[in-house]
Amino acid sequence: MRFSTCSTPISPSIWAKTRSSRAEAARAEVERLSEAPAAAEAERAAAARRLAEAEAAHAAAASALAAAETRLRDAQEARRLADSRFAAAREGQLRTEAAEEAARTAALALAARVAERLGENATLPEPAEPPGEIAEERARRKLERLTRERDEMGPVNLRAEIELEEVRTRIADVAREREEIGAAIAKLRGTIGHLNRDARERLKAVFDRVDSEFRALFTRLFNGGRAHIALVGNEDPLEAGLEIYAEPPGKKLAALSLLSGGEQALTALSLIFAVFRCQPAPVCVLDEVDAPLDDANVERLCDLLDAMAEDGQTRFLVITHHALTMARMHRLYGVTMQERGVSRLLSVDLGAAVAMVDQA
């Protein structure tokens, strides 16, 4: 602002009127600028309402641990940015208020210096622009800038600390549950391992017994030769498969599938009877097992059945059409049709029949 001296004396009334008009203009400017904090407070309240709505949506979304951790990091980063922007905006507001107060103080000091240097009755030259336009323009630009900065900050999450504690509590609960589940899994694995070891030991013992009985019965039924069973496909007995190897007299050792029908039948019977010797059952039903056998092998089979029946632990029910097998049984059951359409069950005790024949 430039000042110039004037030789024309200024009357007190004109000087008082000028100072009064300038004071009124300054007061009007102050009142206009005092409305800016109220508008900012209204905008802040609106932002607080939007913030409350965003918090409700945020609380509904925090259900899964992985999503919660991600939102936690985002919330922390957003809070940090919001706090920094809010602090910057607050600092800018304080600077503006301080600048306003400093400008008011400077104006008063300047007026005092002018009056001291020019005298109480001195008059100031008219400025090139109206007294309040420059300050008003500067304040308007600053208000627009602060408004843009506030809008760019977005909503401030005032419940970030509460949500952080809730997420930390949830993480602690999940971690505790994870430790409990891990302990339960380890305990269950230990139990499964113990059961597997026990099962392997029992399976190995039963397998060895069945293999021993199978070797003996095979040699007895075939009147020679050798055979055995083996676990194949896996070193673990619980996962391995079973293969039958047999070597009838006069042949090479081969798998069961490479033998003839009669040899397969005798080999299978040897394995079945070996299982019965290890774990006897009250009743054993044999359905046409002698069909593929010749007379000599049928005799061997009947001898074996007699020997196992004498032990008294298993009763054999044989379904057959072979005369030699029927002749070796203790009792016969059959169905006859003496009249057309009428079936009749017959039972013959061969031991009693032989006794009757001897008596006759």
C-alpha positions in Angstrom: 0.0 0.0 0.0 1.4 3.4 -1.0 1.0 6.5 1.0 1.4 10.1 -0.1 1.4 13.3 1.7 -1.3 15.9 1.1 -0.9 19.5 1.8 -4.7 20.0 2.1 -5.8 19.7 5.7 -8.4 17.0 6.5 -11.3 18.0 8.7 -12.0 15.9 11.8 -15.5 15.0 10.7 -14.2 13.6 7.4 -11.5 11.7 9.2 -14.0 10.2 11.7 -16.4 9.3 8.9 -13.6 7.5 7.0 -12.5 5.6 10.0 -16.1 4.7 10.9 -16.8 3.4 7.4 -13.6 1.4 7.4 -14.4 -0.1 10.8 -17.9 -1.1 9.6 -16.4 -2.7 6.5 -13.9 -4.6 8.7 -16.6 -5.7 11.1 -18.7 -6.9 8.1 -15.7 -8.8 6.8 -15.1 -10.4 10.2 -18.8 -11.5 10.5 -18.7 -12.9 7.0 -15.5 -14.8 7.8 -16.9 -16.1 11.1 -19.6 -18.0 9.2 -16.9 -20.2 7.5 -16.3 -22.3 10.7 -20.1 -22.9 11.1 -20.3 -24.2 7.5 -17.2 -26.3 8.0 -18.9 -27.7 11.2 -22.0 -28.6 9.2 -20.0 -30.3 6.6 -18.2 -32.2 9.3 -21.5 -33.3 10.9 -22.7 -34.6 7.5 -19.4 -36.4 7.1 -20.0 -37.9 10.6 -23.4 -39.2 9.5 -21.9 -40.8 6.4 -19.2 -42.2 8.7 -21.8 -43.8 10.9 -23.4 -45.5 7.9 -20.0 -46.7 6.7 -19.3 -48.1 10.1 -22.5 -50.2 10.1 -21.5 -51.7 6.7 -18.0 -52.2 7.9 -19.1 -54.1 11.1 -21.3 -56.5 9.0 -18.5 -57.3 6.7 -15.9 -58.3 9.4 -16.9 -62.0 9.7 -13.9 -64.0 8.3 -10.4 -64.0 9.8 -8.5 -63.5 6.5 -10.9 -60.7 5.5 -10.7 -59.2 9.0 -6.9 -59.1 8.9 -7.0 -57.4 5.4 -9.6 -54.9 6.6 -7.5 -54.3 9.7 -4.5 -53.3 7.7 -6.6 -51.1 5.4 -8.3 -49.5 8.4 -5.0 -48.8 10.0 -3.6 -47.3 6.8 -6.8 -45.3 6.2 -6.8 -44.1 9.8 -3.2 -43.0 9.5 -3.9 -41.1 6.3 -7.1 -39.6 7.7 -5.4 -38.6 10.9 -2.5 -37.0 8.9 -5.0 -35.2 6.6 -7.2 -34.1 9.5 -4.2 -32.9 11.4 -3.0 -31.0 8.2 -6.5 -29.5 7.7 -6.7 -28.5 11.4 -3.3 -27.0 11.2 -4.3 -25.1 8.1 -7.4 -23.8 9.9 -5.4 -22.7 12.9 -2.9 -21.0 10.6 -5.8 -19.3 8.8 -7.2 -18.1 12.1 -3.8 -17.0 13.3 -3.2 -15.2 10.0 -6.6 -13.5 10.3 -5.8 -12.4 13.8 -2.3 -11.3 12.7 -3.8 -9.4 9.8 -6.3 -7.7 12.2 -3.4 -6.8 14.6 -1.2 -5.7 11.7 -4.0 -3.5 10.4 -4.5 -1.9 13.8 -0.7 -1.4 14.2 -0.5 0.0 10.7 -3.3 2.5 11.4 -1.5 3.5 14.6 1.8 4.0 12.8 0.1 6.0 10.0 -1.7 8.2 12.6 1.6 8.7 14.5 3.5 9.6 11.4 0.9 11.6 9.6 -1.0 13.0 12.6 -4.4 12.4 14.0 -6.1 14.6 11.3 -4.1 13.1 8.4 -6.1 11.5 5.6 -5.1 8.4 3.6 -5.3 8.3 -0.2 -8.0 6.1 -1.7 -6.7 2.6 -2.6 -6.6 1.4 -6.2 -9.1 -1.4 -5.2 -12.0 -1.4 -2.7 -10.7 -2.2 0.8 -12.2 -5.8 1.3 -12.0 -7.4 -2.2 -8.4 -8.6 -2.0 -8.9 -10.1 1.4 -12.2 -11.6 0.4 -10.8 -13.2 -2.7 -7.9 -14.6 -0.8 -10.2 -16.0 1.9 -12.5 -17.5 -0.8 -9.6 -19.3 -2.5 -8.4 -20.6 0.8 -11.9 -21.8 1.7 -12.2 -23.6 -1.6 -8.8 -25.2 -1.2 -9.6 -26.4 2.4 -13.0 -27.7 1.2 -11.3 -29.7 -1.6 -8.7 -31.1 0.9 -11.5 -32.1 3.3 -13.5 -33.9 0.5 -10.4 -35.7 -0.7 -9.8 -37.0 2.9 -13.1 -38.9 2.8 -15.0 -40.1 5.8 -13.0 -40.5 9.0 -13.6 -43.7 10.9 -13.9 -42.7 14.5 -14.5 -46.3 15.7 -11.3 -47.6 14.2 -9.7 -48.2 17.7 -12.8 -50.1 18.9 -12.9 -52.2 15.7 -9.2 -52.8 16.0 -9.7 -54.2 19.5 -12.6 -56.4 18.3 -10.5 -57.8 15.4 -7.6 -58.5 17.8 -10.0 -60.3 20.2 -11.3 -62.3 17.3 -7.8 -63.2 16.1 -6.9 -64.3 19.6 -10.0 -66.6 19.7 -9.2 -68.0 16.3 -5.6 -68.6 17.3 -6.7 -70.4 20.5 -9.2 -72.5 18.6 -6.5 -73.3 16.1 -4.2 -74.5 18.9 -6.9 -76.7 20.3 -7.7 -78.2 16.9 -4.0 -78.8 16.3 -3.7 -80.6 19.7 -6.8 -82.7 18.9 -5.4 -83.5 15.4 -2.1 -84.6 17.0 -3.9 -86.7 19.6 -6.1 -88.3 16.9 -3.0 -89.0 14.7 -1.3 -90.7 17.7 -4.4 -92.8 18.3 -4.6 -93.7 14.6 -0.9 -94.6 14.6 -1.4 -96.8 17.6 -4.4 -98.6 16.0 -2.5 -99.0 12.8 0.5 -100.6 14.6 -1.9 -102.9 16.5 -3.7 -103.8 13.3 -0.4 -104.5 11.5 0.7 -106.8 14.3 -2.6 -108.7 14.4 -2.8 -108.9 10.7 0.8 -110.2 10.5 0.1 -112.8 13.1 -3.1 -114.0 11.5 -1.5 -113.9 8.1 1.3 -116.1 9.2 -1.1 -118.6 10.8 -3.3 -118.8 7.7 -0.2 -119.1 5.4 1.1 -122.0 7.6 -2.3 -123.8 7.5 -2.7 -123.1 3.8 0.7 -124.7 3.0 -0.2 -127.8 5.0 -3.7 -128.2 3.5 -2.5 -127.6 0.0 0.1 -130.4 0.2 -2.6 -132.7 1.7 -5.2 -132.0 -0.9 -2.8 -132.2 -3.9 -0.9 -135.1 -2.3 2.3 -133.1 -2.8 3.4 -129.8 -4.2 3.7 -126.5 -2.3 1.9 -123.2 -2.1 1.9 -119.9 -0.1 0.1 -116.6 0.1 1.9 -113.2 -0.1 1.2 -109.5 0.4 2.0 -107.6 -2.7 1.8 -104.0 -4.0 2.8 -102.2 -0.8 5.1 -102.6 2.1 2.3 -101.7 4.6 0.3 -104.8 5.3 -2.9 -102.6 5.7 -2.5 -101.2 2.2 -1.1 -104.3 0.4 -2.9 -106.8 -1.8 -3.1 -110.6 -1.5 -1.7 -113.0 -4.1 -1.9 -116.8 -4.0 1.0 -118.8 -5.4 0.7 -122.5 -6.0 2.9 -125.3 -7.4 0.9 -128.5 -7.9 3.0 -131.7 -8.3 4.7 -131.8 -11.7 4.2 -128.0 -12.4 6.0 -124.8 -11.9 5.2 -122.2 -9.2 2.5 -119.8 -10.6 -0.2 -117.5 -9.6 -3.7 -118.8 -9.0 -5.1 -117.4 -12.2 -2.7 -119.5 -14.3 -3.9 -122.9 -12.9 -6.7 -125.1 -14.3 -10.2 -125.0 -13.0 -9.8 -128.0 -10.8 -6.5 -126.8 -9.4 -8.0 -123.4 -8.7 -10.9 -125.0 -6.9 -8.6 -127.2 -4.7 -6.3 -124.2 -4.0 -9.3 -122.0 -3.0 -10.6 -124.7 -0.8 -7.2 -125.1 0.9 -7.2 -121.3 1.7 -10.9 -121.4 2.9 -10.2 -124.4 5.2 -7.0 -122.7 6.4 -9.0 -119.7 7.5 -11.5 -122.0 9.2 -8.7 -123.7 11.1 -7.4 -120.3 12.4 -10.9 -118.9 13.1 -13.5 -121.7 13.2 -17.1 -120.9 12.4 -20.2 -122.9 13.6 -21.5 -123.6 10.1 -19.8 -123.8 6.7 -21.9 -124.0 3.5 -20.1 -125.4 0.4 -22.1 -125.0 -2.8 -21.0 -127.3 -5.7 -17.3 -127.0 -4.7 -16.6 -130.6 -6.1 -18.1 -129.9 -9.5 -14.7 -129.2 -11.2 -12.9 -132.1 -9.4 -12.2 -135.6 -10.5 -13.0 -138.7 -8.3 -9.5 -138.8 -6.7 -9.6 -135.2 -5.7 -13.2 -135.6 -4.4 -12.0 -138.4 -2.2 -9.2 -136.1 -0.8 -11.7 -133.3 -0.2 -14.1 -135.7 1.6 -11.2 -137.0 3.8 -10.4 -133.4 4.7 -14.0 -132.6 5.5 -14.2 -135.7 7.8 -11.0 -134.7 9.6 -12.3 -131.1 10.2 -15.8 -132.4 11.2 -14.2 -134.7 13.8 -12.8 -131.6 15.6 -16.4 -130.7 16.4 -16.0 -126.9 15.9 -17.6 -126.6 12.5 -20.6 -128.3 10.8 -20.4 -128.6 7.0 -23.4 -128.3 4.8 -22.5 -129.4 1.3 -24.7 -128.8 -1.8 -23.6 -131.3 -4.4 -24.7 -133.7 -7.2 -21.6 -135.9 -7.0 -22.3 -139.4 -5.9 -19.0 -139.9 -4.1 -19.5 -136.7 -2.0 -23.1 -137.8 -1.1 -21.9 -141.3 -0.1 -19.4 -139.8 2.4 -21.9 -137.5 4.1 -23.6 -138.3 7.4 -27.1 -137.2 6.4 -28.7 -136.4 3.1 -31.5 -133.9 2.4 -33.3 -133.9 -0.9 -36.4 -132.6 -2.6 -38.6 -135.0 -4.6 -41.9 -134.6 -6.5 -43.9 -137.9 -6.2 -47.1 -136.0 -7.3 -47.0 -133.4 -10.1 -46.7 -129.9 -8.6 -46.2 -131.2 -5.0 -42.6 -131.1 -3.7 -41.5 -133.1 -0.7 -38.4 -132.8 1.5 -36.6 -136.1 2.3 -34.0 -136.7 4.9 -31.8 -139.8 5.0 -29.4 -140.7 7.9 -26.8 -142.7 6.1 -25.3 -144.1 9.4 -28.8 -145.4 10.5 -29.4 -146.8 7.0 -26.1 -148.7 7.0 -27.0 -150.1 10.5 -30.4 -151.2 9.3 -28.8 -153.0 6.3 -26.3 -154.7 8.6 -29.1 -155.9 10.8 -31.1 -157.2 7.9 
